[in-house]
Amino acid sequence: MRILLVEDHAEFASEIARRIKRAGFFVDHVDTIEGATLALDDCPYSVTLLDRRLPDGDGLSLISRIRERQPTSRILLLTALDAIDNRIEGLDAGADDYLTKPFNLDEMMARIRASLRRPGGDSAPPVEIGALSFDLATRTVLIANRPVLFLRRELALLETLVRRANCVVPREMLLSGIYGFDAEVHEHALTALVSRLRISLSELDAGVEIHSARGLGYMIAKAKTKVKT
């Protein structure tokens, strides 16, 4: 699962991001409302950690955009505004939870886990293509009803493709979904990763194909049945 961190204090954001990564989550960090809006267009997020005092406005103004673009994303406010009225204002605006700075990072992770357990989250049925079944809520992959494990980046690539099955996914969206949208990635890294995933899926008889759209991106679809002659 991927988490969006919207926090303009760089050192504090780095501490939060390191703790989230240690817990096994992917995390993208932005420091403005504008940056968060662009991120929400590029990637699906299970949780958004949202600071209120941002350089380009109050983080509360972003909540409606999150609900519009990604209605199942959980929203945890991170703020130094600890008055009761401020807490009520944040929750009434649509946030799911509230952490007052400074806070314990272990408590933050506990609140993230608790938010993901609540009903109404990312509970869509698994996406099925060929013999492959991908549960987006648990990131569990089955092939012919057998559980299969992939390396972290292969799983992230597969998830990003599966979320938009039968549609071409732009390279930029794949790169941000796998590495984070601000990461520096070698230009051939994605090509090599796709090649490895193709081989794995073929060896596992997943019944899917990853098609290349030259200059655009990649698409996953059910493999065509070979006609016997």
C-alpha positions, 0 to 999 in steps of 0.5 A: 500500500502507498501513503501520501505524506503532505508536510512542509518541514523537511526534517520532520517529514524525513523521520516520518517517511523513514518510519513508514518505510520500515513498516513496509509501506511505500510513501511519497512526500510533497510539501504543498497543496499543489504537489499533493494534488498532482500526486493524487492524480498520479497514484492511488493512496490508501492513507494521506497524512496531511499537515494543516499549515502549508506554504500555499494554504490550509491543508483542510482545503485539500480534503475535498479534493482527496475525497473526490479523487480517491474516496477510499483514502484515509486522511490523518491530519498532522498539526500543531493546532491542538485546540479543541475547536481546531480538532473539531474543524478538521474532523468535520472537514472530513478527516478520519483522525487527528495527530497533534505535533509532536507525536510518537511515530509508533503511535502514528503507525498504530493509527494508520493500521487502525484506519486501514482496518475500518470498514469502507476502505479499499475493499473492492473485489480482486481484479481477475485477468486470465489466471491471475487474481490481484487483491488490491486491498491486501496486495495478494496475488493468486495464479490459478488459485495459488498464492505467488510472491513477487519482489517489491518493485515487481509487485508495485509494477503489477499493481499499477498495471492491474489497477488500469487493466486493458488500458495503456498506463503512461511510463510516468505513472508507472515510474511514480507508482514504483519508485515514487514520483520524485525519484531519480531512475535510470531510463532503462530501469522500467524496461528491465523491470517489465521484462523480468515481470513478463518472464515471471508471469509467463513461467507461472502460466498467469494467462496475461500479457504485458503489451508495449505502447511505444513512446507511451507506456505499457498495458496488461491484458488477458493473453490471447488463446493460441489456435492449434493447427 
